[in-house]
Amino acid sequence: MATRTGMAAILSCILLFIIYKQPCFAENLDSANDAKAELSCEELGFTGLGLRRFCDTFAEYVKDAELEADCRRCSIPDDGDDGSKVVYASATLEVCNRKVRYYSAVSTFLEKHMKDHPKLTLKHRSGSAPKLVMKDEDGEVQETIRIDKWKTEHINEFLKQKLQSPDSNRPV
């Protein structure tokens, strides 16, 4: 039976092969690491939907510092993180008109709660998964967050916490 260290090495080799289509040889590790540094979160296999606290559980099972770092870089800050203090001037909800019916939570949010967020605009983008594009006072994009797996109440609560109220510079 393989040891945990041996299993971790095997898992790492399998992940290298799956992600980078490269066999696990020592001479290929440096080029694989260089290629990995240039990959986006989605290319690394992270959707951007996970909360940062889930990276702790992920780290317990994977035991790979680099993957844990990628998880944390590609996750949404928890309420206790420093990111919870960030407030945005406006936001845009991007969604595909044809696909929105497959996302019941997003559809419900649009019908029942969109009107509660005057600084939120709706943009129809063909083929796009539902996402929130958070912007600063100048209209510059600061953060893009996929919400296709979120519940209606999570979308609503997130926007209440992260969007400035229409008449002040603080959250609603």
TORTORGU-717011 format. One record per residue (C-alpha): x, y, z; residue number from 1. Coordinates in Angstrom, 3 decimals, padded with zeros to 6 digits, always signed. Example, Ala and Ser with C-alpha at 12.3 -4.5 7.8 and 13.67 -1.06 7.14 Angstrom:
% residues 2
<atom xx="+012.300" yy="-004.500" zz="+007.800" nr="1"/>
<atom xx="+013.670" yy="-001.060" zz="+007.140" nr="2"/>
% end
This chain:
% residues 172
<atom xx="+000.000" yy="+000.000" zz="+000.000" nr="1"/>
<atom xx="+001.292" yy="+003.472" zz="-000.916" nr="2"/>
<atom xx="+002.169" yy="+005.998" zz="+001.756" nr="3"/>
<atom xx="+000.460" yy="+009.388" zz="+001.981" nr="4"/>
<atom xx="+003.558" yy="+011.079" zz="+000.546" nr="5"/>
<atom xx="+003.595" yy="+008.584" zz="-002.311" nr="6"/>
<atom xx="-000.108" yy="+009.144" zz="-002.937" nr="7"/>
<atom xx="+000.440" yy="+012.914" zz="-002.935" nr="8"/>
<atom xx="+003.223" yy="+012.539" zz="-005.496" nr="9"/>
<atom xx="+001.012" yy="+010.356" zz="-007.674" nr="10"/>
<atom xx="-001.881" yy="+012.835" zz="-007.373" nr="11"/>
<atom xx="+000.459" yy="+015.701" zz="-008.274" nr="12"/>
<atom xx="+001.675" yy="+013.840" zz="-011.358" nr="13"/>
<atom xx="-001.884" yy="+013.083" zz="-012.421" nr="14"/>
<atom xx="-002.910" yy="+016.733" zz="-011.946" nr="15"/>
<atom xx="+000.131" yy="+017.915" zz="-013.925" nr="16"/>
<atom xx="-000.778" yy="+015.573" zz="-016.742" nr="17"/>
<atom xx="-004.482" yy="+016.496" zz="-016.719" nr="18"/>
<atom xx="-003.952" yy="+020.254" zz="-016.475" nr="19"/>
<atom xx="-000.831" yy="+020.725" zz="-018.576" nr="20"/>
<atom xx="-000.850" yy="+017.560" zz="-020.713" nr="21"/>
<atom xx="+002.731" yy="+016.909" zz="-019.650" nr="22"/>
<atom xx="+004.149" yy="+013.714" zz="-018.172" nr="23"/>
<atom xx="+005.614" yy="+013.933" zz="-014.690" nr="24"/>
<atom xx="+009.352" yy="+014.122" zz="-015.338" nr="25"/>
<atom xx="+011.688" yy="+016.386" zz="-013.390" nr="26"/>
<atom xx="+012.775" yy="+018.326" zz="-016.488" nr="27"/>
<atom xx="+009.143" yy="+019.188" zz="-017.255" nr="28"/>
<atom xx="+008.280" yy="+020.520" zz="-013.785" nr="29"/>
<atom xx="+009.871" yy="+023.953" zz="-014.294" nr="30"/>
<atom xx="+008.090" yy="+024.560" zz="-017.611" nr="31"/>
<atom xx="+004.813" yy="+023.340" zz="-016.104" nr="32"/>
<atom xx="+005.193" yy="+025.741" zz="-013.173" nr="33"/>
<atom xx="+005.952" yy="+028.620" zz="-015.572" nr="34"/>
<atom xx="+002.837" yy="+027.792" zz="-017.613" nr="35"/>
<atom xx="+000.749" yy="+027.540" zz="-014.440" nr="36"/>
<atom xx="+001.747" yy="+031.046" zz="-013.351" nr="37"/>
<atom xx="+000.137" yy="+032.461" zz="-016.486" nr="38"/>
<atom xx="-003.174" yy="+030.570" zz="-016.186" nr="39"/>
<atom xx="-006.416" yy="+032.209" zz="-015.090" nr="40"/>
<atom xx="-008.512" yy="+030.854" zz="-012.233" nr="41"/>
<atom xx="-010.896" yy="+029.092" zz="-014.615" nr="42"/>
<atom xx="-007.991" yy="+027.495" zz="-016.491" nr="43"/>
<atom xx="-006.685" yy="+026.211" zz="-013.145" nr="44"/>
<atom xx="-010.068" yy="+024.601" zz="-012.473" nr="45"/>
<atom xx="-011.393" yy="+027.137" zz="-009.972" nr="46"/>
<atom xx="-014.694" yy="+028.794" zz="-010.823" nr="47"/>
<atom xx="-014.336" yy="+031.799" zz="-008.546" nr="48"/>
<atom xx="-017.448" yy="+030.665" zz="-006.689" nr="49"/>
<atom xx="-015.818" yy="+029.206" zz="-003.595" nr="50"/>
<atom xx="-015.539" yy="+031.061" zz="-000.336" nr="51"/>
<atom xx="-012.036" yy="+031.409" zz="+001.075" nr="52"/>
<atom xx="-012.883" yy="+029.229" zz="+004.093" nr="53"/>
<atom xx="-013.416" yy="+026.239" zz="+001.774" nr="54"/>
<atom xx="-009.729" yy="+026.453" zz="+000.830" nr="55"/>
<atom xx="-008.920" yy="+025.266" zz="+004.371" nr="56"/>
<atom xx="-010.854" yy="+022.045" zz="+003.772" nr="57"/>
<atom xx="-009.322" yy="+021.751" zz="+000.313" nr="58"/>
<atom xx="-005.833" yy="+022.089" zz="+001.821" nr="59"/>
<atom xx="-006.520" yy="+019.307" zz="+004.346" nr="60"/>
<atom xx="-007.135" yy="+016.815" zz="+001.549" nr="61"/>
<atom xx="-004.764" yy="+018.014" zz="-001.166" nr="62"/>
<atom xx="-001.726" yy="+018.927" zz="+000.988" nr="63"/>
<atom xx="-000.202" yy="+021.071" zz="-001.779" nr="64"/>
<atom xx="+000.819" yy="+024.625" zz="-000.856" nr="65"/>
<atom xx="+000.687" yy="+025.877" zz="-004.461" nr="66"/>
<atom xx="-002.822" yy="+024.534" zz="-005.060" nr="67"/>
<atom xx="-003.939" yy="+026.005" zz="-001.755" nr="68"/>
<atom xx="-002.483" yy="+029.387" zz="-002.779" nr="69"/>
<atom xx="-004.308" yy="+029.169" zz="-006.124" nr="70"/>
<atom xx="-007.525" yy="+028.303" zz="-004.282" nr="71"/>
<atom xx="-007.188" yy="+031.346" zz="-002.027" nr="72"/>
<atom xx="-006.342" yy="+033.634" zz="-004.970" nr="73"/>
<atom xx="-009.388" yy="+032.408" zz="-006.893" nr="74"/>
<atom xx="-011.922" yy="+032.445" zz="-004.049" nr="75"/>
<atom xx="-014.386" yy="+034.981" zz="-002.703" nr="76"/>
<atom xx="-013.463" yy="+036.527" zz="+000.668" nr="77"/>
<atom xx="-015.502" yy="+035.346" zz="+003.645" nr="78"/>
<atom xx="-017.337" yy="+037.865" zz="+005.808" nr="79"/>
<atom xx="-014.452" yy="+037.843" zz="+008.295" nr="80"/>
<atom xx="-011.771" yy="+038.540" zz="+005.643" nr="81"/>
<atom xx="-010.412" yy="+041.992" zz="+004.896" nr="82"/>
<atom xx="-012.276" yy="+041.882" zz="+001.562" nr="83"/>
<atom xx="-015.589" yy="+042.209" zz="+003.400" nr="84"/>
<atom xx="-014.856" yy="+045.906" zz="+004.006" nr="85"/>
<atom xx="-014.646" yy="+046.648" zz="+000.277" nr="86"/>
<atom xx="-017.673" yy="+048.533" zz="-001.048" nr="87"/>
<atom xx="-018.327" yy="+049.249" zz="-004.713" nr="88"/>
<atom xx="-019.982" yy="+052.271" zz="-006.320" nr="89"/>
<atom xx="-021.991" yy="+050.224" zz="-008.818" nr="90"/>
<atom xx="-022.402" yy="+046.782" zz="-010.309" nr="91"/>
<atom xx="-023.611" yy="+045.132" zz="-013.475" nr="92"/>
<atom xx="-025.319" yy="+041.758" zz="-013.585" nr="93"/>
<atom xx="-024.321" yy="+040.094" zz="-016.849" nr="94"/>
<atom xx="-026.452" yy="+037.211" zz="-018.032" nr="95"/>
<atom xx="-027.458" yy="+035.526" zz="-021.294" nr="96"/>
<atom xx="-031.130" yy="+036.031" zz="-022.181" nr="97"/>
<atom xx="-031.472" yy="+032.478" zz="-023.456" nr="98"/>
<atom xx="-029.702" yy="+030.816" zz="-020.522" nr="99"/>
<atom xx="-031.191" yy="+032.812" zz="-017.632" nr="100"/>
<atom xx="-034.136" yy="+030.422" zz="-017.315" nr="101"/>
<atom xx="-031.702" yy="+027.641" zz="-016.385" nr="102"/>
<atom xx="-030.528" yy="+029.652" zz="-013.383" nr="103"/>
<atom xx="-033.635" yy="+029.754" zz="-011.204" nr="104"/>
<atom xx="-031.972" yy="+031.698" zz="-008.367" nr="105"/>
<atom xx="-030.808" yy="+034.417" zz="-010.765" nr="106"/>
<atom xx="-034.240" yy="+034.548" zz="-012.429" nr="107"/>
<atom xx="-035.916" yy="+034.899" zz="-009.033" nr="108"/>
<atom xx="-033.457" yy="+037.627" zz="-008.055" nr="109"/>
<atom xx="-034.220" yy="+039.540" zz="-011.268" nr="110"/>
<atom xx="-037.968" yy="+039.285" zz="-010.700" nr="111"/>
<atom xx="-038.120" yy="+040.016" zz="-006.980" nr="112"/>
<atom xx="-034.972" yy="+041.843" zz="-005.832" nr="113"/>
<atom xx="-033.374" yy="+043.689" zz="-008.747" nr="114"/>
<atom xx="-035.493" yy="+046.769" zz="-008.018" nr="115"/>
<atom xx="-034.042" yy="+046.914" zz="-004.474" nr="116"/>
<atom xx="-030.589" yy="+047.721" zz="-005.865" nr="117"/>
<atom xx="-030.666" yy="+051.013" zz="-007.804" nr="118"/>
<atom xx="-026.905" yy="+050.914" zz="-008.425" nr="119"/>
<atom xx="-027.192" yy="+047.532" zz="-010.151" nr="120"/>
<atom xx="-027.698" yy="+047.405" zz="-013.911" nr="121"/>
<atom xx="-028.557" yy="+044.433" zz="-016.090" nr="122"/>
<atom xx="-026.512" yy="+043.634" zz="-019.183" nr="123"/>
<atom xx="-027.469" yy="+040.888" zz="-021.590" nr="124"/>
<atom xx="-024.383" yy="+039.117" zz="-022.913" nr="125"/>
<atom xx="-024.865" yy="+036.200" zz="-025.282" nr="126"/>
<atom xx="-023.562" yy="+032.915" zz="-023.899" nr="127"/>
<atom xx="-022.437" yy="+034.402" zz="-020.594" nr="128"/>
<atom xx="-022.830" yy="+032.584" zz="-017.308" nr="129"/>
<atom xx="-024.417" yy="+034.893" zz="-014.710" nr="130"/>
<atom xx="-021.814" yy="+037.152" zz="-013.116" nr="131"/>
<atom xx="-021.585" yy="+040.336" zz="-011.118" nr="132"/>
<atom xx="-019.186" yy="+042.959" zz="-012.406" nr="133"/>
<atom xx="-018.289" yy="+045.245" zz="-009.512" nr="134"/>
<atom xx="-017.154" yy="+048.806" zz="-010.383" nr="135"/>
<atom xx="-015.576" yy="+051.781" zz="-008.637" nr="136"/>
<atom xx="-016.693" yy="+055.434" zz="-008.742" nr="137"/>
<atom xx="-015.074" yy="+055.913" zz="-012.171" nr="138"/>
<atom xx="-016.910" yy="+052.933" zz="-013.643" nr="139"/>
<atom xx="-013.711" yy="+050.869" zz="-013.786" nr="140"/>
<atom xx="-014.163" yy="+047.131" zz="-013.256" nr="141"/>
<atom xx="-012.709" yy="+046.079" zz="-009.906" nr="142"/>
<atom xx="-013.939" yy="+042.508" zz="-009.593" nr="143"/>
<atom xx="-015.947" yy="+039.966" zz="-011.567" nr="144"/>
<atom xx="-017.763" yy="+037.222" zz="-009.656" nr="145"/>
<atom xx="-019.640" yy="+034.281" zz="-011.153" nr="146"/>
<atom xx="-022.962" yy="+033.691" zz="-009.405" nr="147"/>
<atom xx="-024.393" yy="+030.784" zz="-011.381" nr="148"/>
<atom xx="-024.352" yy="+028.509" zz="-008.308" nr="149"/>
<atom xx="-025.488" yy="+031.116" zz="-005.787" nr="150"/>
<atom xx="-028.887" yy="+031.122" zz="-004.097" nr="151"/>
<atom xx="-031.192" yy="+034.119" zz="-004.503" nr="152"/>
<atom xx="-030.716" yy="+035.234" zz="-000.905" nr="153"/>
<atom xx="-026.920" yy="+035.084" zz="-001.276" nr="154"/>
<atom xx="-026.997" yy="+037.342" zz="-004.331" nr="155"/>
<atom xx="-029.276" yy="+039.797" zz="-002.549" nr="156"/>
<atom xx="-027.223" yy="+039.816" zz="+000.672" nr="157"/>
<atom xx="-023.927" yy="+040.170" zz="-001.185" nr="158"/>
<atom xx="-025.213" yy="+043.229" zz="-003.041" nr="159"/>
<atom xx="-026.588" yy="+044.757" zz="+000.173" nr="160"/>
<atom xx="-023.147" yy="+044.436" zz="+001.734" nr="161"/>
<atom xx="-021.015" yy="+045.406" zz="-001.247" nr="162"/>
<atom xx="-022.927" yy="+048.200" zz="-003.030" nr="163"/>
<atom xx="-022.999" yy="+051.780" zz="-001.805" nr="164"/>
<atom xx="-026.416" yy="+053.157" zz="-001.025" nr="165"/>
<atom xx="-027.681" yy="+055.633" zz="-003.645" nr="166"/>
<atom xx="-027.375" yy="+058.651" zz="-001.332" nr="167"/>
<atom xx="-024.116" yy="+057.931" zz="+000.514" nr="168"/>
<atom xx="-020.713" yy="+056.296" zz="+000.320" nr="169"/>
<atom xx="-021.566" yy="+053.413" zz="+002.609" nr="170"/>
<atom xx="-023.269" yy="+050.042" zz="+002.002" nr="171"/>
<atom xx="-027.065" yy="+049.837" zz="+001.857" nr="172"/>
% end
